[in-house]
Every structure is written in C-alpha cells, then in structure tokens.
Amino acid sequence: MPNTLSVVLITLNEAANLPRTLASVRWAQQIVVVDSGSTDATLQIARGAGARVFEQPWQGFGAQKNAAIAHAACDWVLSLDADEEVSPALAAEIKALLAGEPLFRAYRIPRLNHFLGRPLRHGGYWPDPKLRLFRRGAACFEERPVHETMQSDGPVGQLRHPLLHHCYPTLEDYIEHMNRYSTAGAAMLAAQGRAPRSLPAVCWSAFVNPAATFLYNYVFRLGFLDGSEGLLQHLNHSVYIHWKYVKAWRHAQNP
C-alpha cells in the first residue's frame, strides 16, 4: 500500500499566496494549516480547500512549524511555507517516491527562489536545498526566532525537481521582510553574545561584511546573470546584513 502524505504549513494573512500553494498539493491525503491570527480570508481559503485548520498564538517560526507537524496524521510529512508551490514535476517525483519504500527517512528538495517575479539561478540562490519531506517523527525544526532549519535523525536523501518559492513579489514586501528579520536576527545575536560592541567590530560587521558579501555573491557567484532583479536582490541583502549588525550593536549598547 502506498505511503500517505500530510502537507503542513503555518499562516498569517496569506490570502494572496495560499490558493496557489494549496492547489499545488491538492493530491495529498491531508493538509494542515496552523494560523496565528489572520484577519484576511486565509482561514476561509484553507477550509475551502479541505485543510484542517488550527489556531494558536505565534510561538516563533520553529515552534509554530513544529506545532503544525504535530497535527500530521499520515506516514510522511511535507512542510511548506505559504509562499511556496510544489511544481508539477516535484509532485510527480514525490508521488513516485511514496508509492514504493523510500531509501531514506528524510529528503532535501531544491528550491527555486523568485524575486520580483524572476527566478534567481545564480549568486548562491540555486539550488538552495531544504529538508522538507520526511517520515513522520524523523525530523523537526530547530526552535530559533528566524532562519529556522530542520534536523533529521538520520541520513538525508535528495530529490531532483524544484519547490518554487514566490518570496518577494514587490520591493515593498522585501523591505518589510528585511526590517522584521533584521530585528529578530539582531536579538538572536545579542542573546548569543555575538553582537558587535567595539567600533572596529561594528565597522567590520556592519560595513565590510555586507560589502564583501555583495562582491562575493554578485560577482564571483555570477549573481549579475540574473539581470536587474539579481542586482536589486544582492544590494538589498547586503543592506539587510548592515541593518542586522547595526541593530545588534544598538541592542548591546542599550540592553
């Protein structure tokens, strides 16, 4: 008998993204949505697509995603973000994998990131493998404020076809994301005792590091091949690094 699949995701005001995401996994045996207080049509869209919807206050990215995983009832779990889409080729690959007996208990999936509607295939943004598919109980997310990663209890396999990430359709979306994530990242640096304190440390972290990151990704990792969208992405990513370390420095000065 084929393995069954639960798709799990967390939401907060994702009415613009959710129809596309849910349509790409309508073939799964179960869809779980954990929502943290949406005021738009997110809950209606999820229920209309047949998802099991749970509501709970925001716990942080890792904890919230683990809560969604805890509601999964099938043999295997696919964890998605609300702005991700399972490509038809990936859907076929997952179905074929679960029709038999997979060699691994967890799998990484290549992710194709889109910025202002353009897929980024250079500059370190591809293939961007993410551990997202796993046998229930075989993996979970680290409970970190931002940049949560998934940990598996054993060796991890690799799928071929991509997960599509429609992450930043507008510059306004990305700037808002940069502000939120740089604040959370700064708080995490401060909590870990890694916030810069001296003037030389601030200069290195908040100025030299962003400039070097831009040069490495845009020039040496060929980010310029992604056109104007690639230029804007790498410039803004460097600004994000600058904001994160300046905020961490200010946090250390005024705890």
C-alpha positions in Angstrom: 0.0 0.0 0.0 1.5 3.5 -0.9 2.6 5.7 1.9 0.3 8.6 2.7 1.3 12.3 2.9 0.4 15.2 5.2 1.2 18.7 4.0 1.7 21.2 6.8 2.1 24.9 6.8 1.8 28.0 9.0 0.0 31.2 8.1 -0.7 34.8 9.0 -2.6 36.8 6.4 -1.6 34.7 3.5 -4.8 35.1 1.4 -2.7 36.2 -1.6 -0.4 33.2 -1.6 -2.5 30.4 -0.2 -4.7 29.4 -3.2 -1.6 28.8 -5.3 0.1 26.7 -2.6 -2.9 24.6 -1.7 -3.7 24.0 -5.4 -0.2 22.5 -5.9 -0.8 19.9 -3.1 -4.5 19.1 -3.5 -3.4 15.5 -4.2 -2.1 15.0 -0.7 -4.1 12.9 1.7 -4.1 15.6 4.4 -3.4 19.3 4.6 -2.8 21.0 7.9 -2.8 24.8 8.4 -1.8 26.4 11.7 -2.8 30.0 11.8 -1.6 32.7 14.2 -4.4 35.3 13.9 -5.1 36.1 10.3 -7.6 38.9 9.7 -7.9 38.4 5.9 -9.5 35.4 4.1 -6.7 33.0 4.9 -8.9 30.7 7.2 -11.8 30.6 4.7 -9.4 29.7 1.8 -7.8 27.0 3.9 -11.1 25.4 5.0 -12.5 25.8 1.4 -9.5 23.7 0.2 -10.3 20.9 2.7 -7.4 21.7 5.1 -7.6 21.0 8.8 -7.2 24.4 10.4 -5.8 25.1 13.9 -5.4 28.4 15.5 -2.8 29.3 18.1 -0.8 32.4 19.2 2.5 33.0 17.5 5.3 30.9 19.1 8.2 31.8 16.7 9.0 30.2 13.4 10.5 26.9 14.6 7.9 26.3 17.3 5.0 27.2 15.1 6.1 24.8 12.3 6.7 22.0 14.8 3.1 22.6 16.1 1.9 22.1 12.5 4.0 18.9 12.2 2.4 17.6 15.4 -1.0 17.6 13.8 0.1 15.5 10.8 -1.5 12.1 10.8 -0.1 10.5 7.6 3.0 8.3 7.1 5.1 11.2 5.6 5.1 14.9 6.1 5.9 17.7 3.6 6.5 21.1 5.3 5.8 24.1 3.2 5.8 27.9 3.6 2.7 29.7 2.5 4.5 31.4 -0.4 5.9 28.1 -1.8 4.5 26.0 -4.6 5.1 22.3 -5.4 6.0 22.2 -9.1 4.2 19.5 -11.2 7.5 17.7 -11.7 8.2 17.7 -7.9 4.6 16.4 -7.2 5.2 13.5 -9.6 8.5 12.8 -8.1 7.1 12.7 -4.5 4.2 10.5 -5.6 6.5 8.0 -7.3 8.8 8.0 -4.2 6.0 7.3 -1.7 4.4 4.7 -4.0 7.3 2.4 -3.0 9.6 2.2 0.0 11.9 5.2 0.2 15.6 4.6 0.9 15.8 7.5 3.3 13.6 8.8 6.2 14.1 12.4 5.1 14.7 14.3 1.8 16.0 17.7 0.8 14.3 19.5 -2.1 15.9 22.1 -4.3 14.2 25.4 -4.0 13.9 27.9 -6.9 13.6 31.4 -5.4 11.8 34.2 -7.2 12.5 37.9 -6.7 10.1 40.4 -8.2 8.7 37.6 -10.3 12.1 36.4 -11.7 13.7 33.1 -10.8 17.2 33.5 -9.3 19.5 30.9 -10.7 22.9 32.4 -9.7 24.5 34.2 -6.8 24.1 31.3 -4.3 20.3 31.2 -4.6 20.1 28.0 -6.6 19.6 25.1 -5.8 19.1 26.2 -2.2 18.3 22.7 -0.9 15.8 22.5 2.0 15.0 19.5 4.1 11.1 19.4 3.8 10.0 15.9 3.2 10.3 13.3 5.9 8.7 10.3 7.5 6.6 11.4 10.4 8.7 11.5 13.6 12.0 11.5 11.7 12.7 15.3 11.7 11.7 18.6 13.3 12.7 22.3 13.2 15.2 23.9 15.5 13.3 26.4 17.6 15.0 29.7 16.6 13.5 33.1 16.2 14.5 33.3 12.5 16.2 31.2 9.8 14.9 28.0 11.4 16.4 24.8 9.9 15.1 21.3 10.1 17.1 18.4 11.7 16.8 14.8 10.8 17.5 11.7 12.9 19.5 10.0 10.1 20.9 10.3 6.6 19.1 12.5 4.2 18.3 11.9 0.5 18.0 14.4 -2.3 15.1 15.0 -4.7 15.7 16.4 -8.2 12.7 18.7 -9.0 12.2 22.1 -7.5 10.0 23.7 -4.9 9.0 27.1 -6.2 9.5 30.0 -3.8 7.5 33.1 -4.6 9.1 35.0 -1.8 9.2 38.7 -2.7 6.8 39.8 -5.4 7.4 43.5 -4.7 10.2 45.7 -3.3 7.8 46.8 -0.5 7.4 43.2 0.6 11.2 42.7 0.7 11.9 45.9 2.6 9.3 44.9 5.2 10.8 41.4 5.4 14.3 42.9 5.8 13.1 45.1 8.7 11.4 42.3 10.6 14.1 39.7 10.1 17.0 42.1 10.8 15.3 43.0 14.1 14.8 39.3 15.0 18.3 38.4 13.9 19.8 41.2 15.9 18.0 40.0 19.0 19.3 36.5 18.4 22.9 37.7 18.0 22.6 39.7 21.3 21.1 36.7 23.1 24.0 34.6 21.9 26.6 37.2 23.0 27.6 37.8 19.4 26.6 41.4 19.0 29.5 43.7 18.0 30.5 46.0 20.8 33.7 47.8 19.8 34.0 50.3 17.0 36.3 48.1 14.9 33.8 45.2 15.3 30.9 47.3 14.2 32.8 48.6 11.2 33.7 45.0 10.2 30.3 43.5 10.8 28.0 46.4 9.6 30.1 47.7 6.7 32.9 45.5 5.5 30.9 42.2 5.8 27.9 43.5 3.7 30.2 44.9 1.0 32.2 41.6 0.8 29.0 39.6 0.7 27.7 41.6 -2.2 31.0 41.3 -4.1 31.2 37.5 -3.5 27.6 36.7 -4.5 27.0 39.2 -7.2 30.4 38.9 -9.0 32.2 35.7 -8.1 29.0 33.6 -7.8 27.6 35.2 -11.0 24.6 37.0 -9.5 24.8 39.6 -12.2 23.4 36.9 -14.7 20.0 37.4 -13.0 19.6 40.8 -14.5 18.3 43.9 -12.7 16.3 41.7 -10.3 19.6 40.0 -9.3 21.2 43.4 -8.7 18.4 44.6 -6.5 18.3 41.3 -4.6 22.0 41.3 -3.8 22.1 45.0 -2.9 19.1 44.7 -0.6 20.6 41.5 1.0 23.7 43.5 1.9 21.6 46.2 3.4 19.8 43.6 5.4 23.2 42.4 6.8 24.1 46.0 7.6 20.8 46.6 9.5 21.1 43.3 11.4 24.5 44.2 12.9 23.7 47.8 13.5 20.6 46.8 15.4 22.6 44.2 17.3 25.2 46.8 18.2 22.5 49.2 19.4 20.9 46.4 21.4 24.3 45.7 23.1 24.7 49.4 23.9 21.1 49.7 25.3 20.1 46.2 26.6 
